[in-house]
C-alpha cells in the first residue's frame, strides 16, 4: 500500500516539474520593447541590433521595470529591491541610474521609461 502511495506522489511531483519547466524557460526568453531587447541569460541589452553595455545595477534596474511594464514603481521599492536594506543610498541614486539608462537607450527610446513625478518610474507598456 505504501508503495502505491509513494509511486502516486512521485508521479505528481514529476507532473509538477514538467508543468513548471515551460514557465522557467519563458522567464529566460529575451524581453522586447520595440527595438530594445533585454536578455537576462547573458546580461545584455541591444538597441536596434547593437549591443549596449550596462552596469550591473543599471541592468538590474532596467530588468525590474521591464518585468512590470505599465506599472508604476516607487523609488523606495526600487531602492529596496535593487540595492537592498543593508546599503545606504538616497532616492536620487535611482534618478541618476535612470538617466544613464535613458542615455544608453538613445534619443529614439528616451520615452521607454516614464517619470511619474513625485512617485517613481514605469516602463511604457507596448501599445
C-alpha positions in Angstrom: 0.0 0.0 0.0 2.8 2.4 0.8 4.5 1.6 -2.5 1.4 2.6 -4.4 1.2 5.9 -2.5 4.9 6.6 -2.9 4.5 6.0 -6.6 1.5 8.3 -6.9 3.3 11.0 -5.0 6.4 10.6 -7.3 4.2 10.9 -10.4 2.5 14.0 -9.0 5.9 15.6 -8.3 7.1 14.8 -11.9 4.0 16.3 -13.3 4.5 19.5 -11.3 8.1 19.8 -12.6 7.0 19.1 -16.1 4.5 21.9 -15.9 6.9 24.3 -14.2 9.7 23.9 -16.9 8.0 25.9 -19.6 7.4 28.8 -17.2 11.1 28.8 -16.3 12.0 28.8 -19.9 9.6 31.6 -20.6 11.3 33.7 -18.0 14.6 33.2 -19.7 13.3 34.5 -23.1 14.6 37.9 -24.1 12.2 40.8 -23.4 11.5 43.1 -26.3 10.2 46.6 -26.3 10.3 47.8 -29.9 13.9 47.9 -30.9 15.1 47.3 -27.4 15.9 43.7 -26.3 16.9 42.6 -22.8 18.4 39.2 -22.4 18.6 38.1 -18.7 20.6 34.9 -19.5 23.7 36.8 -20.7 23.1 40.2 -19.0 22.8 42.0 -22.3 20.8 44.8 -23.8 20.6 45.5 -27.5 19.1 48.6 -29.2 18.3 48.3 -32.9 20.6 45.2 -33.0 23.6 46.9 -31.4 24.9 45.8 -28.1 24.8 48.4 -25.3 26.9 48.0 -22.2 25.1 48.3 -18.9 26.5 48.3 -15.4 25.1 45.6 -13.1 22.8 48.0 -11.2 21.6 49.7 -14.4 20.8 46.2 -15.8 19.0 45.1 -12.7 17.0 48.3 -12.5 16.0 48.1 -16.2 15.0 44.4 -15.9 13.0 45.1 -12.7 11.0 47.8 -14.6 10.8 45.6 -17.8 9.2 42.8 -15.9 6.4 45.2 -14.8 5.5 47.1 -17.9 2.9 49.8 -17.4 3.1 49.5 -13.6 4.4 52.5 -11.6 7.3 51.5 -9.3 8.3 53.9 -6.5 11.8 55.0 -5.8 11.7 53.3 -2.4 10.6 50.0 -3.9 13.5 50.2 -6.4 16.0 51.0 -3.7 14.8 48.1 -1.5 14.6 45.6 -4.4 17.8 46.5 -6.3 20.1 47.8 -3.6 18.6 46.1 -0.5 18.2 47.2 3.0 21.8 47.0 4.1 23.1 49.7 1.7 22.8 53.4 2.4 21.9 55.2 -0.7 19.5 58.1 -1.4 16.5 58.0 -3.7 18.2 60.3 -6.1 20.6 57.4 -6.9 17.6 55.9 -8.8 17.3 59.1 -10.8 20.9 59.1 -11.8 20.7 55.4 -12.9 17.5 56.1 -14.9 19.2 59.0 -16.6 22.2 56.8 -17.5 19.8 54.0 -18.9 18.0 56.6 -21.0 21.3 57.9 -22.4 22.3 54.4 -23.3 19.0 53.6 -25.0 19.4 56.7 -27.2 17.3 59.6 -28.3 14.7 57.4 -30.1 13.9 55.4 -26.9 14.0 58.1 -24.2 10.3 57.7 -23.5 10.5 54.0 -22.9 11.0 54.8 -19.2 8.4 57.3 -18.0 8.9 59.5 -14.9 5.9 59.7 -12.6 6.5 63.0 -10.8 6.9 62.6 -7.1 6.3 58.8 -7.2 8.8 56.9 -9.3 9.1 55.3 -12.8 7.3 52.9 -15.1 8.3 51.2 -18.3 5.9 52.2 -21.1 3.7 49.3 -21.9 3.5 48.3 -25.5 0.6 49.7 -27.3 
